[in-house]
Amino acid sequence: MLKAGVDMNAQRKTLKSNVSISGIGLHSGIYTTVELRPAPARSGITFVRADLNGLRIPALQASTTALDYATTVGKDDVSVGTVEHLLSAIMACGVTDVDVHIDGPEVPIVDGSALPFMHLIDAAGVRDLGAEVPLLRLREPIEVVDDGKSIRMTPSNRLVLKYKIDFNHPSIGKQSYQFDYHHDNFLRKIAPARTFGFVRDVEKLRAAGLARGGTVENCIVLDDNAVINGPLRFRDEFVRHKILDLLGDLALIGRPIAGEITAHRAGHALHSRFVAKVIEAAARAEEDFGEAAPSEPLFA
């Protein structure tokens, strides 16, 4: 089984072989197939729309579009949605370069967690590419705050994610969790945590063209009083899934990052603002992003 994590002086890694997985998109309701393929060093993580002449969309913050209920990357009015669960698995396995071929607009939700993608990468195997990955470390704290929600990062020699949530619901309430990316087991502690939603929001979401593929098989569903499709995989599965989402959104930085990150009641939109601020702060601090142009992967 793969050991998730990236060493301080990590090597660039890709897959040993092609692997694929199929399923329905959580929001689009469209059935798609994703095939992960090995990629050369310094090419980064790239989504390839196999159904649209192989249009390539880099998995970078500069490519993000819609961010309300999932993370979407796009280029030239073409997008791939709900990428965060797959990206969290790719990042956790230390894969830096991979082509993600997909024949539709959204990554399959599968069971609502990152676990199927971890097993997929494990089946493919991972190999070194003989090139190093520069670690992004900031010298000063940075923070984004919006209406009682916040994300703050302080300098550290490794990546530590701390997340707090507070839902006015008897099955959730206040939850907090800390995940040490370099020492904890992502496969066991975070990857199985599923996305969740509320029955009361379904009609509104579907009217907006969302949640068309959501079922009790691919997400935790709650009514006003309880989880209606239990049991939970963890007592605090909700906050663990938030860490899963955050790690996937951090992958859009385009390189490994070290820092102690504390998030409070955040979500994809605030994650995106935070990632953008990290990239801006790194540029101001004259961090070395390598020779890649701004429109290219920031790995070097």
C-alpha positions as CSV (number, residue, x, y, z in Angstrom):
1,M,0.0,0.0,0.0
2,L,1.2,3.5,-0.9
3,K,2.5,5.7,2.0
4,A,0.9,9.1,1.5
5,G,3.1,12.1,2.0
6,V,5.9,14.1,0.4
7,D,9.4,14.3,2.0
8,M,11.0,17.7,2.6
9,N,13.3,17.2,-0.4
10,A,10.7,15.4,-2.5
11,Q,11.3,13.8,-5.9
12,R,8.9,14.4,-8.7
13,K,6.7,11.4,-9.2
14,T,4.3,10.0,-11.7
15,L,2.3,6.8,-12.1
16,K,3.8,3.5,-13.4
17,S,0.8,2.6,-15.5
18,N,-2.6,3.8,-16.8
19,V,-5.6,3.3,-14.5
20,S,-9.2,4.3,-14.9
21,I,-12.4,4.7,-12.9
22,S,-16.0,5.6,-13.9
23,G,-19.0,7.0,-12.2
24,I,-21.6,9.7,-12.0
25,G,-20.9,13.4,-11.4
26,L,-22.3,14.7,-8.1
27,H,-23.6,18.0,-9.6
28,S,-23.9,17.3,-13.3
29,G,-25.4,13.9,-13.0
30,I,-23.3,12.9,-16.1
31,Y,-21.6,9.5,-16.2
32,T,-17.9,9.9,-17.0
33,T,-14.7,7.9,-17.1
34,V,-11.4,9.2,-15.7
35,E,-8.1,7.7,-16.8
36,L,-4.9,8.6,-15.0
37,R,-1.8,8.4,-17.2
38,P,1.9,8.8,-16.5
39,A,3.3,12.2,-17.4
40,P,6.9,13.6,-17.9
41,A,8.7,15.6,-15.2
42,R,7.6,19.2,-14.8
43,S,4.4,18.8,-16.7
44,G,2.3,19.0,-13.5
45,I,-1.2,17.7,-12.9
46,T,-3.3,18.3,-16.1
47,F,-6.9,17.5,-16.9
48,V,-7.4,16.4,-20.5
49,R,-10.9,16.6,-21.9
50,A,-10.8,13.5,-24.1
51,D,-14.3,14.3,-25.4
52,L,-13.2,17.7,-26.7
53,N,-10.1,17.1,-28.8
54,G,-7.9,16.6,-25.8
55,L,-8.1,20.2,-24.5
56,R,-5.6,20.4,-21.6
57,I,-6.5,22.3,-18.4
58,P,-3.8,22.7,-15.8
59,A,-4.7,21.9,-12.2
60,L,-3.7,25.3,-11.0
61,Q,-5.3,28.2,-9.1
62,A,-5.2,30.3,-12.2
63,S,-7.5,27.8,-13.8
64,T,-10.2,27.8,-11.2
65,T,-13.7,28.9,-12.1
66,A,-16.9,27.9,-10.1
67,L,-16.3,27.4,-6.4
68,D,-19.7,27.4,-4.6
69,Y,-20.1,23.8,-3.8
70,A,-17.1,22.2,-5.4
71,T,-13.8,23.1,-7.1
72,T,-13.8,23.5,-10.8
73,V,-10.9,24.2,-13.2
74,G,-11.4,25.5,-16.7
75,K,-9.9,26.9,-19.9
76,D,-11.4,28.5,-23.0
77,D,-15.0,28.1,-21.6
78,V,-14.4,24.4,-21.0
79,S,-14.2,23.0,-17.5
80,V,-13.9,20.0,-15.2
81,G,-15.8,20.1,-12.0
82,T,-15.5,18.5,-8.5
83,V,-11.8,17.9,-8.9
84,E,-10.9,18.3,-5.2
85,H,-11.3,14.6,-4.0
86,L,-9.1,13.3,-6.8
87,L,-6.5,16.1,-6.3
88,S,-6.3,15.3,-2.6
89,A,-5.5,11.7,-3.3
90,I,-2.9,12.7,-5.9
91,M,-1.3,15.1,-3.6
92,A,-1.4,12.7,-0.6
93,C,0.4,10.0,-2.7
94,G,3.2,12.5,-3.6
95,V,2.3,12.4,-7.4
96,T,3.5,15.6,-9.0
97,D,3.0,14.9,-12.7
98,V,0.0,13.1,-14.2
99,D,-2.5,13.5,-17.1
100,V,-6.1,13.1,-16.0
101,H,-8.1,12.1,-19.1
102,I,-11.8,12.6,-18.7
103,D,-14.6,12.2,-21.2
104,G,-17.0,14.7,-19.6
105,P,-17.4,17.8,-17.5
106,E,-17.1,16.4,-13.9
107,V,-14.9,13.9,-12.0
108,P,-17.0,11.0,-10.8
109,I,-18.1,11.3,-7.1
110,V,-17.8,7.5,-6.6
111,D,-18.6,7.1,-2.9
112,G,-18.1,10.8,-2.0
113,S,-14.6,10.3,-0.5
114,A,-11.0,10.1,-1.8
115,L,-10.7,6.5,-0.9
116,P,-11.5,5.1,-4.4
117,F,-8.9,7.4,-5.9
118,M,-6.2,6.3,-3.4
119,H,-6.9,2.7,-4.3
120,L,-6.7,3.6,-8.0
121,I,-3.3,5.2,-7.6
122,D,-2.1,2.3,-5.5
123,A,-3.2,-0.1,-8.4
124,A,-1.2,2.0,-10.9
125,G,1.9,2.3,-8.7
126,V,4.1,5.4,-8.4
127,R,7.6,6.0,-9.7
128,D,10.3,8.7,-9.3
129,L,11.0,11.0,-12.2
130,G,14.6,11.9,-11.2
131,A,13.9,15.5,-10.5
132,E,13.3,17.5,-7.3
133,V,10.2,19.3,-6.2
134,P,10.8,22.7,-4.5
135,L,8.9,23.1,-1.3
136,L,7.0,26.3,-0.9
137,R,7.6,27.9,2.6
138,L,6.5,31.4,3.6
139,R,8.5,33.4,6.1
140,E,5.5,35.4,7.5
141,P,1.9,34.4,8.5
142,I,-0.9,35.0,6.1
143,E,-4.6,35.0,6.6
144,V,-7.9,35.5,4.8
145,V,-11.1,36.4,6.8
146,D,-14.6,36.7,5.6
147,D,-17.8,37.0,7.7
148,G,-16.6,34.9,10.6
149,K,-14.8,32.4,8.4
150,S,-11.0,32.3,8.2
151,I,-7.9,30.5,7.1
152,R,-4.5,31.3,8.5
153,M,-1.0,29.9,7.8
154,T,2.0,30.3,10.0
155,P,5.6,29.2,9.1
156,S,6.5,25.5,9.7
157,N,8.9,22.9,8.4
158,R,6.0,20.6,7.5
159,L,2.4,20.8,6.5
160,V,-0.1,20.6,9.3
161,L,-3.9,21.2,8.7
162,K,-6.2,22.2,11.5
163,Y,-9.9,22.6,10.7
164,K,-12.8,23.7,12.9
165,I,-16.5,23.6,11.8
166,D,-19.7,24.7,13.6
167,F,-23.1,23.5,12.2
168,N,-26.4,24.1,14.0
169,H,-27.3,20.4,13.6
170,P,-27.4,17.7,16.2
171,S,-25.3,15.3,14.2
172,I,-22.5,17.8,13.5
173,G,-22.3,20.7,15.9
174,K,-18.8,21.8,16.7
175,Q,-16.0,19.6,15.4
176,S,-12.2,20.1,15.1
177,Y,-9.4,17.9,13.7
178,Q,-5.7,18.2,13.2
179,F,-3.9,16.3,10.4
180,D,-0.1,16.3,10.2
181,Y,0.5,15.6,6.5
182,H,4.0,14.2,7.0
183,H,3.3,12.0,10.0
184,D,-0.4,11.0,9.9
185,N,-1.9,8.4,7.7
186,F,-4.1,10.1,5.0
187,L,-5.3,6.8,3.7
188,R,-6.7,5.7,7.1
189,K,-7.6,9.0,8.8
190,I,-8.8,11.3,6.0
191,A,-9.4,9.6,2.6
192,P,-12.5,7.6,3.7
193,A,-14.4,10.8,4.9
194,R,-17.3,11.5,2.6
195,T,-18.9,14.7,1.4
196,F,-22.3,15.6,3.0
197,G,-25.4,17.5,2.3
198,F,-28.8,18.4,3.7
199,V,-32.2,17.3,2.5
200,R,-33.6,20.8,2.9
201,D,-31.1,22.1,0.3
202,V,-31.7,19.5,-2.4
203,E,-34.5,21.4,-4.1
204,K,-32.6,24.7,-4.2
205,L,-29.5,23.0,-5.5
206,R,-31.2,21.1,-8.2
207,A,-33.0,24.2,-9.3
208,A,-29.6,25.8,-9.8
209,G,-28.4,22.8,-11.8
210,L,-26.5,21.2,-9.0
211,A,-26.6,17.9,-7.0
212,R,-28.2,16.1,-10.0
213,G,-26.1,13.0,-9.3
214,G,-26.3,13.1,-5.5
215,T,-27.7,10.0,-3.8
216,V,-27.5,8.3,-0.4
217,E,-24.8,6.1,-2.0
218,N,-22.3,8.9,-2.7
219,C,-22.7,11.3,0.2
220,I,-23.8,11.6,3.8
221,V,-27.4,12.9,3.8
222,L,-28.9,14.7,6.8
223,D,-32.5,15.8,7.5
224,D,-33.2,18.4,10.2
225,N,-32.5,15.9,13.0
226,A,-30.1,13.1,12.0
227,V,-28.0,11.3,9.3
228,I,-30.5,9.4,7.3
229,N,-28.1,7.0,5.6
230,G,-25.7,6.1,8.4
231,P,-23.6,4.8,10.0
232,L,-20.8,7.3,9.8
233,R,-17.3,6.1,9.0
234,F,-16.0,8.4,11.8
235,R,-17.8,10.2,14.6
236,D,-16.2,13.4,13.2
237,E,-16.4,12.5,9.5
238,F,-17.7,16.0,8.6
239,V,-14.6,17.9,9.7
240,R,-12.3,15.2,8.3
241,H,-13.9,15.7,4.9
242,K,-13.2,19.4,5.2
243,I,-9.5,18.6,5.6
244,L,-9.8,16.3,2.5
245,D,-11.3,19.2,0.5
246,L,-8.6,21.7,1.7
247,L,-5.8,19.4,0.8
248,G,-7.3,19.0,-2.7
249,D,-7.6,22.7,-3.1
250,L,-4.0,23.2,-1.9
251,A,-2.9,21.1,-4.8
252,L,-3.8,24.0,-7.0
253,I,-0.7,25.8,-5.7
254,G,1.2,23.5,-8.1
255,R,3.9,22.5,-5.7
256,P,4.2,21.0,-2.2
257,I,3.7,23.5,0.7
258,A,4.9,23.6,4.3
259,G,3.1,25.6,6.9
260,E,0.6,25.2,9.8
261,I,-2.8,26.0,8.4
262,T,-5.8,26.7,10.6
263,A,-9.2,26.9,8.9
264,H,-12.4,27.9,10.7
265,R,-15.8,27.4,9.0
266,A,-14.2,27.8,5.6
267,G,-15.1,26.2,2.3
268,H,-14.0,26.0,-1.3
269,A,-14.4,29.7,-2.1
270,L,-12.3,30.8,0.9
271,H,-9.8,28.0,0.2
272,S,-9.4,29.5,-3.3
273,R,-8.8,33.0,-1.9
274,F,-6.3,31.6,0.5
275,V,-4.4,29.7,-2.2
276,A,-4.3,32.8,-4.3
277,K,-2.9,34.8,-1.4
278,V,-0.2,32.1,-0.7
279,I,0.9,32.3,-4.3
280,E,1.0,36.1,-4.2
281,A,2.9,36.1,-0.9
282,A,5.4,33.7,-2.3
283,A,6.0,35.9,-5.3
284,R,6.5,39.0,-3.2
285,A,8.9,37.1,-1.0
286,E,10.8,36.2,-4.2
287,E,10.3,32.5,-3.7
288,D,11.7,30.5,-6.5
289,F,8.9,29.2,-8.7
290,G,11.4,27.9,-11.3
291,E,11.4,28.6,-15.0
292,A,7.7,28.0,-15.7
293,A,5.8,30.9,-17.1
294,P,2.8,32.1,-15.1
295,S,0.4,30.2,-17.4
296,E,2.3,26.9,-17.0
297,P,2.6,24.5,-14.0
298,L,4.5,26.1,-11.2
299,F,6.5,23.0,-10.5
300,A,10.2,23.4,-11.2
